[in-house]
């Protein structure tokens, strides 16, 4: 994990910015994803963005994940991601308020996804 611009933190969605250790690793298409985040021996729900971050005039491709219900310092730690579902393509929003509204909808989808997954797991 590497330090980012901290824009997500200002709108209530802090992200862990990911640097790939292997330059030849395949990266999925740009967009938002539902992910499971593995840190040390713990697993968390998350929403991942891959792309240029056009709403904030991004100049390079970023991979960043918002880990739900998580508030720990993980700078320098290795985190692993399991991509579980594609949410939507990346798009440019009118402003940070519109982006925040979309992130709220995305978060609700992530919560619903994991609730359904946990329910199915408990029904077995």
Secondary structure, DSSP 8 states (H G I E B T S, - for coil): -B----HHHHTT---EE---SSTT-----SEEEEEEEEETTEEEEEEEEEE--GGGT--S-EEEEEETT-----TT--EEEEEEEEEE-----SSHHHHHHHHHHHHHHHHHHHHHHHHHHHH-
